[in-house]
Amino acid sequence: MPAILIRYASSTDPKFSKIIQINIFHVKRIAFGDSYTYAQGTLGYANSTFIGSNLNFSYTPEQLLSDRIVQEDVQSTANRGPNWIEDITGCGVDTGLTDPRTCDIQLWDFAFGGADISVEYLPLHHNWSVQLVNQTEQFLLYAQPVLKDIVNPEETLVAIWIGINDIGDSDDMNVSFPDFYEELISTMFEQAVQPVYEAGYENFLFMKLPPLDRTPGNIARATGPSPNTTMIGWWDDTLDKHASEFADQNKGVTSLVFDSNTFLNYVLDNHEEYGIKNATGYCPEYNQPLPVTQYGCLPLDEYFWYNNGHMTTHTHEILAAELQKFLIASSSET
């Protein structure tokens, strides 16, 4: 398998700040984020995360290493099947339980369903939720001391997809949104990303927002989508800026930004190319016993949206395939 030279790259503003040599096909992944990214664990809070919660913040090395990724219908992810980070690693995609250490590309997923960036700006969705800045804090306190002997930071890509709840939870606030998003994303880099870098991790992937202005509920709003296209653009532009600055200001950093928004909008506009028949609605019985065709719905894989806020497993597969192309295109073989 060829080694890959990964450079700093954004799909909207290509810029190269360093070159490192890692094998993109075998590099381990550590993930943080929200419901679009979490993988259910046997020791995680139900329908929320791989391990722990805000109610049970600490865990032992033995608990972490005995934890398993769960892939069992509606109990596994927010989309009733493997999500993008499981797809791109191939870790936890099979039905049943998976030890991350047994995967060719190990996945250590600390994302938490319902997460925002910080309670400094937005309240918890639930008293058990773990915000992004606390996900990384929890990781550094309880996981990193264990994983440092398993996961080499130089051969690890840290993936972060956050903001989906932040932009939705704040869409009716009386604030200047560009300034508010600047505060949120600045806090993300200062309190979540920087500490992980200081622990030795240098390779980062940041994901732009999905097309939240085109969710079934949003397109049906009489007053127009909220968040709207402009708000999502402000968020994504701010993420681009901070990802670039982070690479410039920290020695050795590789910072990749994937424009999931542009790509997923393309999928919505050209959904039939991807085997999707319904790009504007979802099956109301999405979480009922399969097959959902018994309720008059299309098969779930023929929808873009799984429910009012999440994408189907099929859409996650499509996204992961395009992301893999991006990682390779942002690289050059030795």
C-alpha positions as CSV (number, residue, x, y, z in Angstrom):
1,M,0.0,0.0,0.0
2,P,1.6,3.4,-1.0
3,A,2.4,6.0,1.6
4,I,0.8,9.3,1.1
5,L,2.1,12.9,1.5
6,I,-0.7,14.9,3.0
7,R,-0.5,18.7,2.9
8,Y,-2.7,21.5,4.3
9,A,-5.7,21.7,2.0
10,S,-9.1,23.3,1.9
11,S,-11.5,22.5,-0.9
12,T,-12.3,26.2,-1.1
13,D,-8.8,27.7,-0.5
14,P,-6.0,25.3,-1.3
15,K,-2.8,26.2,0.6
16,F,0.1,24.0,1.5
17,S,1.9,24.6,4.9
18,K,3.8,21.4,5.4
19,I,4.3,17.9,4.0
20,I,4.2,14.7,6.2
21,Q,4.4,11.1,5.2
22,I,1.6,8.8,6.5
23,N,-0.3,6.0,5.0
24,I,-3.8,7.4,4.4
25,F,-5.2,3.9,4.0
26,H,-4.0,2.7,7.4
27,V,-3.8,5.9,9.5
28,K,-5.9,5.7,12.6
29,R,-8.8,8.1,13.3
30,I,-10.0,9.8,16.4
31,A,-13.3,11.6,16.0
32,F,-15.2,14.3,17.9
33,G,-18.6,15.9,17.1
34,D,-22.3,15.4,17.4
35,S,-25.0,13.0,16.2
36,Y,-23.7,13.0,12.6
37,T,-20.5,11.4,13.9
38,Y,-21.1,9.4,17.1
39,A,-20.7,5.6,17.2
40,Q,-22.6,3.8,19.9
41,G,-20.5,1.9,22.3
42,T,-21.4,-0.9,24.8
43,L,-20.3,1.5,27.6
44,G,-21.6,4.7,26.1
45,Y,-24.8,6.6,27.0
46,A,-27.7,5.1,25.0
47,N,-28.2,6.6,21.5
48,S,-25.4,9.1,22.2
49,T,-21.8,8.0,22.3
50,F,-19.0,5.4,22.4
51,I,-18.2,5.8,26.1
52,G,-19.3,7.9,29.1
53,S,-21.5,10.9,29.5
54,N,-21.8,14.2,31.3
55,L,-23.3,12.2,34.2
56,N,-20.5,9.6,34.2
57,F,-17.6,11.7,32.9
58,S,-14.6,9.5,33.9
59,Y,-13.8,6.0,32.8
60,T,-11.0,3.5,33.5
61,P,-8.4,2.1,31.1
62,E,-10.1,-1.3,31.5
63,Q,-13.5,0.2,30.5
64,L,-12.1,2.0,27.5
65,L,-10.4,-1.1,26.2
66,S,-13.3,-3.4,26.8
67,D,-15.8,-1.1,25.1
68,R,-17.1,-2.1,21.7
69,I,-18.7,-0.3,18.8
70,V,-22.3,-1.4,18.4
71,Q,-23.9,-1.8,15.0
72,E,-27.5,-3.0,15.6
73,D,-30.3,-1.2,13.7
74,V,-31.7,1.9,15.5
75,Q,-29.5,1.6,18.5
76,S,-26.2,2.3,16.7
77,T,-26.1,5.8,15.1
78,A,-28.4,8.6,14.3
79,N,-29.1,7.2,10.9
80,R,-29.8,3.5,11.7
81,G,-26.6,2.2,10.2
82,P,-23.0,3.0,9.7
83,N,-22.2,6.8,9.4
84,W,-19.5,8.6,7.4
85,I,-16.7,8.1,9.9
86,E,-17.4,4.4,10.2
87,D,-17.7,4.0,6.5
88,I,-14.4,5.8,5.7
89,T,-12.6,3.7,8.2
90,G,-14.5,0.4,7.7
91,C,-14.5,0.2,11.5
92,G,-17.8,-0.8,13.1
93,V,-19.7,-1.2,9.9
94,D,-20.5,-4.9,10.4
95,T,-23.6,-6.0,12.4
96,G,-22.7,-6.8,16.0
97,L,-19.8,-5.6,18.2
98,T,-16.4,-4.3,17.0
99,D,-13.2,-3.8,19.0
100,P,-11.6,-0.7,17.4
101,R,-8.2,-2.3,17.8
102,T,-9.2,-5.1,15.4
103,C,-9.9,-2.7,12.5
104,D,-7.4,-2.1,9.7
105,I,-8.1,1.6,10.3
106,Q,-8.8,2.0,14.0
107,L,-11.6,4.3,14.9
108,W,-11.8,5.9,18.4
109,D,-15.0,7.9,18.3
110,F,-15.7,10.3,21.1
111,A,-18.5,12.3,19.4
112,F,-21.7,12.8,21.4
113,G,-25.2,13.1,19.9
114,G,-26.7,16.5,20.6
115,A,-23.4,18.3,21.2
116,D,-22.7,22.0,20.7
117,I,-19.3,23.5,21.0
118,S,-19.6,24.9,24.5
119,V,-22.1,25.6,27.3
120,E,-20.5,29.1,27.4
121,Y,-22.7,29.9,24.4
122,L,-25.5,27.4,24.2
123,P,-27.2,25.1,26.9
124,L,-26.9,21.3,26.9
125,H,-29.5,19.5,24.9
126,H,-29.8,17.0,27.9
127,N,-28.0,16.8,31.2
128,W,-26.1,13.9,30.0
129,S,-24.8,15.6,26.8
130,V,-21.0,16.3,26.4
131,Q,-20.1,19.4,24.4
132,L,-17.2,19.5,22.1
133,V,-14.8,21.2,24.4
134,N,-15.6,18.6,27.1
135,Q,-15.3,15.7,24.6
136,T,-11.7,16.7,24.0
137,E,-11.2,17.3,27.8
138,Q,-12.6,13.9,28.6
139,F,-10.4,12.3,25.9
140,L,-7.2,13.9,27.2
141,L,-8.0,13.0,30.8
142,Y,-9.1,9.4,30.4
143,A,-8.5,8.1,26.8
144,Q,-5.1,9.6,25.8
145,P,-3.2,8.1,28.7
146,V,-4.4,4.7,27.4
147,L,-4.3,5.2,23.7
148,K,-0.8,6.7,23.7
149,D,0.5,3.1,23.7
150,I,-2.0,2.1,20.9
151,V,-2.4,5.1,18.7
152,N,0.7,7.0,17.4
153,P,-0.3,10.6,17.0
154,E,1.9,11.0,14.0
155,E,-0.1,8.3,12.3
156,T,-3.5,9.5,13.4
157,L,-6.1,11.8,11.7
158,V,-8.3,13.7,14.1
159,A,-11.7,14.3,12.5
160,I,-14.1,16.9,13.8
161,W,-17.6,17.6,12.5
162,I,-19.4,20.1,14.7
163,G,-21.8,23.1,14.4
164,I,-25.0,21.4,13.2
165,N,-26.6,21.9,16.6
166,D,-24.9,25.3,17.3
167,I,-26.3,26.9,14.1
168,G,-29.7,25.4,14.7
169,D,-29.9,26.2,18.4
170,S,-28.9,29.8,17.8
171,D,-30.9,30.6,14.7
172,D,-33.5,32.8,16.5
173,M,-31.0,34.6,18.7
174,N,-30.8,38.4,18.5
175,V,-27.1,38.5,17.6
176,S,-24.8,39.4,14.8
177,F,-24.4,35.9,13.4
178,P,-21.0,36.3,11.7
179,D,-19.6,37.7,15.0
180,F,-21.3,34.9,17.0
181,Y,-20.0,32.2,14.7
182,E,-16.6,33.8,15.1
183,E,-16.8,33.5,18.8
184,L,-18.0,29.9,18.7
185,I,-15.4,28.6,16.2
186,S,-12.6,30.6,18.0
187,T,-13.6,28.8,21.2
188,M,-13.6,25.5,19.3
189,F,-10.0,25.9,18.2
190,E,-8.7,27.4,21.5
191,Q,-10.4,25.0,23.9
192,A,-10.9,21.8,21.9
193,V,-8.4,21.7,18.9
194,Q,-5.4,23.3,20.5
195,P,-5.2,21.0,23.5
196,V,-5.4,18.0,21.3
197,Y,-2.5,19.4,19.2
198,E,-0.5,20.0,22.3
199,A,-1.0,16.3,23.2
200,G,1.0,15.5,20.1
201,Y,-1.7,15.2,17.3
202,E,-0.9,17.2,14.2
203,N,-3.2,15.9,11.5
204,F,-6.7,17.3,11.5
205,L,-9.8,17.1,9.3
206,F,-12.6,19.6,9.7
207,M,-16.0,19.1,8.0
208,K,-18.2,22.0,6.8
209,L,-21.9,22.0,7.6
210,P,-24.4,19.8,5.8
211,P,-27.2,21.5,3.8
212,L,-29.3,22.2,6.9
213,D,-31.2,24.9,4.9
214,R,-32.7,22.0,2.9
215,T,-33.9,19.7,5.6
216,P,-37.5,18.6,5.2
217,G,-38.7,20.8,8.0
218,N,-36.7,23.8,6.9
219,I,-37.9,23.9,3.3
220,A,-41.5,23.7,4.6
221,R,-41.2,26.7,6.9
222,A,-43.6,29.4,5.9
223,T,-41.1,32.1,6.9
224,G,-38.2,30.5,5.0
225,P,-35.3,28.3,6.0
226,S,-33.5,29.0,9.3
227,P,-30.7,28.5,9.4
228,N,-30.5,29.7,5.8
229,T,-27.9,29.5,3.1
230,T,-26.3,32.7,4.1
231,M,-25.9,31.7,7.7
232,I,-24.4,28.4,6.7
233,G,-22.0,30.2,4.4
234,W,-20.9,32.5,7.3
235,W,-20.2,29.5,9.5
236,D,-18.2,27.6,6.8
237,D,-16.2,30.6,5.8
238,T,-15.3,31.2,9.5
239,L,-14.3,27.5,9.8
240,D,-12.1,27.8,6.7
241,K,-10.3,30.9,8.2
242,H,-9.6,29.3,11.6
243,A,-8.4,26.1,10.1
244,S,-5.9,28.0,7.9
245,E,-4.8,30.1,10.8
246,F,-4.4,27.0,13.0
247,A,-2.1,25.5,10.5
248,D,-0.1,28.7,10.1
249,Q,0.3,29.3,13.9
250,N,1.2,25.8,15.0
251,K,4.4,24.0,13.9
252,G,3.8,20.7,12.0
253,V,0.0,21.0,11.7
254,T,-1.8,19.5,8.7
255,S,-5.3,21.0,8.5
256,L,-7.8,19.6,6.0
257,V,-11.2,21.2,5.4
258,F,-13.8,19.2,3.5
259,D,-16.6,21.1,1.9
260,S,-19.4,18.7,2.7
261,N,-21.9,21.5,2.2
262,T,-21.1,22.0,-1.5
263,F,-20.9,18.3,-2.2
264,L,-24.1,17.4,-0.4
265,N,-25.9,20.2,-2.1
266,Y,-24.8,18.6,-5.4
267,V,-26.1,15.3,-4.3
268,L,-29.5,16.9,-3.5
269,D,-29.6,18.6,-6.9
270,N,-28.6,15.5,-8.7
271,H,-30.0,12.9,-6.4
272,E,-31.0,10.4,-9.0
273,E,-27.4,9.9,-10.0
274,Y,-26.9,8.4,-6.5
275,G,-29.9,6.2,-6.5
276,I,-32.0,8.6,-4.3
277,K,-35.6,9.0,-5.3
278,N,-36.7,11.4,-2.5
279,A,-34.5,14.4,-1.7
280,T,-37.1,16.6,0.1
281,G,-38.9,14.3,2.6
282,Y,-38.3,11.3,4.8
283,C,-40.3,8.2,5.9
284,P,-42.4,9.1,9.0
285,E,-41.9,5.5,10.2
286,Y,-38.1,5.7,9.8
287,N,-37.4,4.1,13.2
288,Q,-40.1,1.4,13.0
289,P,-39.4,-2.3,12.3
290,L,-38.1,-2.9,8.8
291,P,-38.9,-2.9,6.0
292,V,-40.4,0.5,6.0
293,T,-42.1,-0.2,2.7
294,Q,-44.8,-2.0,4.7
295,Y,-45.8,1.5,5.9
296,G,-46.0,2.9,2.3
297,C,-42.5,4.4,2.3
298,L,-39.7,3.9,-0.1
299,P,-36.8,1.8,1.1
300,L,-34.7,4.0,3.4
301,D,-31.7,4.0,1.1
302,E,-33.8,5.8,-1.5
303,Y,-34.2,8.9,0.7
304,F,-31.5,11.6,1.2
305,W,-32.9,12.4,4.7
306,Y,-33.4,9.8,7.4
307,N,-35.6,12.1,9.5
308,N,-36.0,15.8,9.8
309,G,-32.4,16.5,10.8
310,H,-30.2,13.5,9.8
311,M,-29.1,11.9,6.6
312,T,-29.7,8.3,5.7
313,T,-27.1,5.6,5.9
314,H,-26.9,5.7,2.1
315,T,-26.2,9.4,2.1
316,H,-23.4,8.8,4.6
317,E,-21.9,6.2,2.3
318,I,-22.0,8.7,-0.6
319,L,-20.3,11.3,1.6
320,A,-17.6,9.0,2.8
321,A,-16.8,7.9,-0.8
322,E,-16.3,11.5,-1.8
323,L,-14.3,12.4,1.3
324,Q,-12.0,9.5,0.5
325,K,-11.4,11.0,-2.9
326,F,-10.7,14.4,-1.3
327,L,-8.1,12.9,1.1
328,I,-6.3,11.2,-1.8
329,A,-6.6,14.3,-4.0
330,S,-5.2,16.4,-1.2
331,S,-2.2,14.1,-1.2
332,S,0.5,12.8,-3.5
333,E,2.0,9.4,-3.6
334,T,5.6,8.9,-2.8
